[in-house]
Amino acid sequence: MKKLLFFFAFLHGFVTLYAQPQYTKADSMKIVSLLAEAKSLPKGTNLMLHFAKKFTGVPYVAHTLEVNNSERLVVNLRQLDCTTYVETVLALSWCAKKHLYTFDDYCKILRHVRYIGGKVGYTTRQHYFTTWIEDNTQDGFVKEVQQPIPPFSAKQTVGVNYMSQHPQAYRMLKGHPQWLPYIKKQEDAITGKSYQYIPKAKTGDNNLMKKAVHDGDIIAIVTSASGLDIAHVGVAVWHQDGLHMLNASMIHKKVVDEPMTLYQYLQKHKTHLGIRIIRPQ
């Protein structure tokens, strides 16, 4: 299904193999600086946590990928939303792990983290986080954790259609209605699939949770909102009082180490059902 989606999108000019990244000099210099610093990190450093903390305080800004009329690989470290934050941290961590230290190296990894098959295009961007998980698992960057039971005692059956039902909410889709069938194919590819997750009532059991969630894991919050699969994502970090989440927060308007425990955070959001756990490899 993914290969077929890409073939038709490429055939109709919706994706490109060699799109030039969009970035500022400050962005590229920061990437190179962070990767150079990583060369001297002690062996065994948790790279996800290391890089996640580097962006604390960066402003939360939504829709930073929706700034062009045609899709380009956007590298923007000055403004992050929850997904671009996680993507940035994962791409940096993978580069450091594989001893890849140039800006070009980073862009190559980010393309694969963000796009199906690493092919830049609006119709091949991983618009739903379940698609993101599946494609990044296929590329070897992550693996979803669904055991043990408990705490992974709940099951999510994915049913997504929000983008195809609300195209006017997306600037690029509004301007290119011919892309809708390709978005619908992406939705159909994951609708009906099931995944084990941790219900939010279990997230306050620290003894149980420590067996299931590690520092640096990616937390994906399962939602009951119609047509969506995941409401928010962040990076797991354990503190003395329990599990917390490093995230680009719309509430705090910046990247923060959330002061509330994850259990407390989830209780404040009625549509948050629990969490899926994705482990960087």
Order of alpha helices (4+ residues) and beta strands (2+ residues): alpha-beta-alpha-alpha-alpha-alpha-beta-alpha-beta-beta-alpha-alpha-alpha-beta-alpha-beta-beta-beta-beta-alpha-beta
